[in-house]
Amino acid sequence: MSMSTIFQNMYHFYFNYHQYDMHSVLTTSVFSRRIQFAVRMTVSFLVGSFLAYGVPFNNLLALQYLIPVMSMLSIQETFGMTIFACYQMLTAIVPISIFLYIVQKIGLGYKDYLAGELILLISSLFVAYKCSQVQNRKIALLIIAIFFSTIVNQANLPSTFIFILLELFVIGMAVAIVVSLLVFPLFATFDIENRVNYCLKNLQNMQTLVLQAFLCEDQMSAQVSLARASTIEQMIRTTMSLITARLVESTLEPSRCLQRIFNRRHRHLIDLTIQEQEDFITSLMFHTSSLQLMVKQCQFNEYHTHYARELRATLVHLDLCQTTVISSLLSSTAINRDEFNGRLADLKQALDTLRQVSIKARLHQVEHVLESGLTIRSEDHLSHAFFFYQIATIARILMRVTTGDENKSFFQEIKDQRKKKQKKKRRTLVEWLKPQWPRFVSAFKSMVIIGVGSLFVMVPGLAKVFENGQWILIALCMTQGDTVGGALTTMKMRLVGTLFGAMWAYITYLAVSDNVYHTFGMLVPWILFFGYLKPLPQWGYAATVACFTPVLITLGRIPYGDTLPAGNYALLRIEENLIGIAVAVVLTIAIFPVFAIDVLKNNIDTTLQLCRGSINAMHAIYDKLFENEQLDVTIVDVEKQNEQGIKSFIDAQRSRFHQLISGQRALIGHTALEPTLWWSKNSFASDRYSMLAEQQIDMFRMLHNIDHILLRIHECSNTSENHIKRLQLYADGGFLPASLHNELRNLSRQLSDCVGLWSSYFTLTQTRFYRIFRNFSFKRTKLNESDLSKHTQYLIELNQTIYRLQNQHQESVNRLLDHYLTCLTQGEALSDFIPYADNMNVYIIFMGIAALYYSTTQLARNALALGTNIHTIFELETTTLYRPF
């Protein structure tokens, strides 16, 4: 290995910028990323500790340990998230610090319990409302808890006490930001690009396996490749789940500047913003998964065998060309644009060859069927057309994103971004000042919890029993969550982390006593170990608590020396945390409880409404593109959009859907931890809800395919207007204006009614607390037998629609073959009466129509599977049919 390669690997490792043609585990493994985060957290602790105890700060009132604690709490996985967290905390604690300073100057002080309690409630309400993120809210509430637990129990505090606390918090945040920037920095921008590159590489591997399965001779041989493809698909979904969150984090990073610095070797090949990269990879994922779906349902009969043999060499060549293009994008060694254009030309030529060979194979198949007197199953015809359409679409997406504007300057990009921001609708002053009821209810709940916890501080008798009770108050601040399930998870993790941290604190005291710098040495390996565990979802907050607990116990106890034995201090911390958690459990469930099941059902309702909007958009987009006289746009406002606007609308829908599904999967895990109590007849069916998420993806994928196919047909029809009339034969009574439009309109109306009913179920079965305090809903809350009957009737009608569509498509194919036979008996050549035989655009339209019919049938099937699963969930939660033993 040359020195340049070693330097390049070190460079990529340090800045977390990965190229996936590298075989070094060091630069691309999960292990290395976790080690880097552990090092960042450890360095943050050491810098904060040496600042606190090595620099002579004046009048810190023995609270120096808050600097290393805050530096560890503030540091996040990415630089953008660290900036975002610190910004949100500062915007909350700075104004509240000024307010508390004024209050203290007016007269709040030692033993002013009643006034202290009132001001504490006001302050906690403001902070809880201001901080929308729970983690940031906890830390912002921490400064209030420390201030009030100290000021009412200690005399002769300086009037600037709150600013001393603010100084400590700000220093800790500054340390976290600097360390996050300088020590193995992980920018959210780079993390998105790394994930996109990983997904791109594995999507190509997935497509190769799907093609191998398609070219197999029998179903059993194909299952091996399909099983491998499914494993890769799950890996890709796991990787993509965090991209949406990273996009939010990257808003505070100079993303385009970072891309220009680190992408110098590849900007001439592909130069997408991170939002465009997310759109690119989700679109590619949708079409590759659609390809996999078709092969899973494929019948390996004589029709399929004919196509597989005819197209084997062409498909393998296309896949090889596509692999070469993707390898060029991911390679650490750059190639020039001319060479890359040559590879793109090879890919385009391979795609054209596939279309030509496909036309010949289809003509041979038609000729064979006509001579033998057999027929073609419509399902075979439509599914293979759908397969070829997806193959072509994936190649076209890849070619489109690699042909950007090479001459656009950096400043021109800034101007374009500014224009886009100016076009966005800005919130008015009234909208800014208008209170958000859900956030206010959540903030009010936080205020009540803090108020109850403050009794252990403000009531002299309780404060004496529990050694001022500040750890109980702090425990109540730090165990809050968006939902009951999230809060219970946080409490469990805090308890585990406190137990581990307290034990290590006692061991540290026995080993080094009160020596500060030796204490640092004992804490470093501990923080390094739990810093490695923190990125793991099952450890997360528990690892954070385990990191800072020994710091609080050891460094917080040192100023008091032997008057406060380490063993007693550790046990006191455990005892007060247990009390705080016990109180938090009761208050979390008793006061305006927001159960994860309610938030999950609200998410599902929103997702179904998005699907419903996409369903209504099907014929609306059709009417707009083909200027149908029966224009009927009811839900989706697309009548004023041009073709590019419709594409943007579809991309925005897909991005929003992906965001909702990612949140839905996280909420299923939280809901599984909650007590079902009285509102469910059975325990939470997590497997059913997980299946529900997958079925929503299947349904939306087909909706996306229909919209995309309509756009492609419109694009080709504009260049082949003279040939459109010849395609009238391929639909019942007409090509675009009649049959296709009616099918889309009727199907969209039926599915819209079904999705509306399913959506109402999830709304009606939310708990009374959620409906009253979050939705202001006082409507009927009980479901009756008519709901089940109506649901069953909708499923029956949907099943009938599937059979009706299949019969219609089969009749269409039979009529088409009869027409061919008539022409053939009259002595005409195949190329004379088959319009796509000598015109590529007409062939694309023909394949698009067939793929569209296949998509509509699959959409109905996916909707039926979704409705059946919802019906089962409906019965599980509202009836006693499935009562366990």
Helices and strands as residue ranges (DSSP letters): H 3-15, H 25-28, H 30-54, H 66-74, H 79-106, H 113-130, H 134-151, H 161-182, H 188-214, H 219-240, H 243-249, G 250-252, H 255-262, H 274-297, H 302-330, H 337-372, H 378-401, H 410-423, H 429-433, H 437-458, H 460-465, G 467-469, H 470-478, H 484-512, H 516-533, H 540-557, G 558-563, H 566-590, H 596-626, H 643-671, H 686-717, H 721-724, G 725-730, I 736-740, H 741-764, H 768-773, H 785-825, H 830-833, H 840-878
